[in-house]
Structures are given as structure tokens and as C-alpha cells.
Amino acid sequence: MGKRVHYPAEIKWKAIKMFENGHSSTEISDVLGIKNSSQVRIWMQWYRNGETIHF
């Protein structure tokens, strides 16, 4: 079983800005060193729902 990775808020906000600028979640995860691109989609869901407390 893998270890949980915690990303700083700065990385999450960079990912959101990149996504809003048209980058794919796979591209964002490659550029920012995020282990799984689905994590970017989760952050975007939180952002859209106003759940920024997670950041």
C-alpha cells in the first residue's frame, strides 16, 4: 500500500490556474510533479464547489 502524499497549497493553486488556462490534468501533474493526475481533477471539483478549506 502506498503512502499518502500531501501537497502544499501553492501547488494546488498553481494546478487550478493551469487548468483554467486550458492545460490538461495529465500535463499539470507532469509539470508540477503530482503523483496522480486524478488528484488535479479532485482539486478542481473542490474549487468549483467552493470547498477551498481543503487547500
C-alpha positions as CSV (number, residue, x, y, z in Angstrom):
1,M,0.0,0.0,0.0
2,G,1.3,3.4,-1.0
3,K,2.0,6.4,1.3
4,R,-0.3,9.4,1.2
5,V,1.2,12.4,-0.4
6,H,0.3,15.9,0.9
7,Y,0.8,18.8,-1.5
8,P,1.2,22.4,-0.3
9,A,-1.5,24.9,-1.0
10,E,0.8,26.7,-3.5
11,I,0.9,23.6,-5.7
12,K,-2.9,23.2,-5.6
13,W,-3.4,26.8,-6.6
14,K,-0.9,26.5,-9.4
15,A,-2.7,23.5,-10.7
16,I,-6.0,25.3,-10.6
17,K,-4.6,28.2,-12.5
18,M,-3.1,25.9,-15.1
19,F,-6.3,24.0,-15.5
20,E,-8.2,27.3,-16.0
21,N,-5.7,28.3,-18.7
22,G,-6.5,25.1,-20.7
23,H,-3.9,22.6,-19.6
24,S,-5.0,19.0,-19.1
25,S,-4.8,17.3,-15.7
26,T,-2.1,14.9,-17.1
27,E,0.0,17.8,-18.3
28,I,-0.4,19.6,-15.0
29,S,0.6,16.5,-13.0
30,D,3.7,16.1,-15.1
31,V,4.8,19.7,-14.8
32,L,4.1,20.1,-11.1
33,G,5.3,16.6,-10.1
34,I,1.9,15.4,-8.9
35,K,1.8,11.6,-8.5
36,N,-1.6,11.0,-10.0
37,S,-3.4,13.3,-12.4
38,S,-6.8,12.4,-10.9
39,Q,-5.7,14.4,-7.9
40,V,-5.8,17.6,-10.0
41,R,-9.4,16.8,-11.0
42,I,-10.4,16.3,-7.3
43,W,-8.9,19.7,-6.5
44,M,-10.8,21.3,-9.4
45,Q,-14.0,19.7,-8.1
46,W,-13.3,21.2,-4.6
47,Y,-12.6,24.6,-6.1
48,R,-15.8,24.6,-8.2
49,N,-17.8,23.6,-5.1
50,G,-16.2,26.4,-3.0
51,E,-14.5,23.9,-0.8
52,T,-11.2,25.7,-0.6
53,I,-10.9,24.8,3.1
54,H,-9.1,21.7,1.7
55,F,-6.3,23.9,0.5
